């Protein structure tokens, strides 16, 4: 990167073409790594991370920033899109993770250590934590396509909690040891808890039949929450009649374009991503790479190769149709442009698709007009999307149905 660009930009104009400022973020990371001492105190939002390596004996990480106060925004996914990307990443990387090794099966009969972690994860307000770690924090920050960014970790020597207050909506589910985890997830969603709160409860082994409760790695718990809730909503929306016109939605964000078409017909769904050279997962490529997964009316039997973003986008689509009291054939496509090369987690897909569906759609009487309209937004030739789309093939082969 030419150094003169940084002098001219100073983190304000993004002249380098990136969607964030590496200088600003690097400076904030250095502040975290320069944190001195083995004793940390702060207000956890609350935040708990559960790793997956070494399964079934894995690391459970109560997490906190090295300061006190109202830190709830650090775990409030509804607020993250409102934040500057630099501020969001930096604030999330301030969450210092204390590592405690546990067996995943210990949740069926939790000891006091795990009970404290569970109650912290269920708190409706920030929890004050005092933690002593055995060594300096490692530079193992989390930047992952499924998980929200998090700061470095260190093994815990001792830890204490105070001031947690369990949300009444989740307390009943926590103490109901005869309620299946899937039913608990649905119950919490219907009571208004967000996916982040639900997945956190699932990951700490706070849901399910007593004998079956397990600690669940964070990346698995997020996908489980998205999939379980969207499955329920899809089953419900299949009782509604189909829409009678083509609705097209678009949303532009830093380094991304989200596109959606709701088509007349029974429920079908697809999620596609096109990664441009210089973007996160095509950093060294020379051409655009398109990946797409789909399902028919009866759903999927295998896990989508495209990853957890499939279910996060599926949830947003199902929520939209439930609000409309309609069903439709859904096509969701995302384009990721050069410079957007830092993974943020599947929340970024879920929240952006939700925002996209909050906009006013363009309406068309036929598919070809809808595609022609989208061609004015898409940097990928629309024929490339058409070639990869399973739903378009199906619709074109059944034109008489429309």
Residue, then its C-alpha position, 0 to 999 in steps of 0.5 A: x500500500x503506497x504510504x502517501x495514501x495514509x497521509x492524505x486519508x488519515x483514516x477518513x477517506x478510505x483511499x486504499x480501497x479497504x472498507x476499514x482503516x488498518x492503521x486505526x484498528x492496528x492501533x487499537x489492537x496494540x492498546x489491547x496487547x499492551x494491557x499490563x498485569x494479570x488482574x482484569x476487571x470490567x463489565x461483561x456485556x455479558x459475553x461468553x465464547x466457547x471454542x471447538x478445538x479439542x472437543x469434547x474438552x474445550x475452552x469456555x471463555x468468559x469475556x470482558x473489556x478492561x473497563x466498567x460501565x454500560x457495555x451492553x452494546x458490545x453484544x447487541x447485534x441490532x446496534x452493530x450496523x449503526x456503528x462505523x466499521x472501525x469502531x465496531x471491530x475495535x470495540x469487539x476486539x477489546x473483549x478479553x477472553x479468559x480460558x477455562x477448560x471444560x468437558x462438554x458433557x458437564x452441563x448435564x450436572x454443572x459445577x459452581x464454575x459452570x453455573x456462574x458462567x451460565x447465569x452470566x450468559x443469561x444476564x439481562x445487564x452487564x456483569x461485573x467480573x474480576x479475573x486473574x490470568x496466568x500469563x499475558x494475553x496471546x495474540x489470538x484474536x478471533x476474525x471468523x466468517x461465522x463468529x463475531x470478532x473477539x479479543x485475545x485470550x489467556x488461561x484463568x487462574x481465578x474469576x468472580x462475578x457480581x451483579x448478574x440479573x437473569x431475564x425472566x423470559x429466559x429464567x423459566x427455560x433455564x430451569x425447565x429441565x424437561x424442555x428440549x433445546x429446540x423447543x427452548x430456542x423457539x420459546x425464547x425467540x417467540x418471547x423476543x430474545x435475539x439470535x445472539x442471546x439465544x445462541x449464547x444460552x445454548x452454547x453454555x449448556x443452559x437449554x435442553x433436557x437435563x440429561x442431554x445438556x451440553x456445552x456447545x461451541x459458539x460457531x455451532x450454537x449460532x447456526x443451530x439457533x438460525x436454523x431452528x428458528x427459520x425451520x419453524x418459520x418456514x413451516x408456518x409460512x407454508x400455510x400462506x398463499x403465494x405472492x402474486x408479483x415479483x418483488x426486488x430488494x437491494x441494499x448497498x453497504x461498505x464493500x457489499x451489495x445485497x440483492x433479493x427477489x421474491x417470486x410467486x410460487x411455493x417456498x423455495x430458497x437460495x443464497x449465493x455469494x460472489x467474492x471479487x478478487x481482493x475480498x476476504x475469501x478471494x484475496x489472491x484470486x484473479x476472477x470473481x468466484x460465485x458460490x450458491x446453495x439452495x433448497x426446495x419446498x421440503x428443505x435440505x438434508x445436508x449442511x450447505x457448503x456455503x456455511x452458516x450464512x445460509x441459515x442467517x439469510x434464510x431466517x431473515x427471508x422467513x421473517x419477512x414472509x411471516x410479516x407479509x403472511x405470504x410464501x414465495x420462491x426466494x433468491x438472495x445474492x450477495x456481492x463482496x467487493x475488493x477491499x472488504x477483506x475482514x470476516x465479521x461473522x454471520x450476523x453481518x449477513x442476517x442483519x443486512x438482509x433484514x435491513x434490505x427487507x425493511x426497504x420498499x421493493x420494486x415490483x414487476x409482473x415477470x421475472x425477466x423484468x426483475x432480472x433486468x432491473x437487478x442488472x443495473x446494480x450487480x457488478x457480476x454479469x446478471x447472466x452469471x447469476x442466472x447460470x448458477x441459480x437453481x430457482x431461476x431454472x425452476x421458474x423458467x421451466x414452469x412459466x405456465x404456473x405464473 
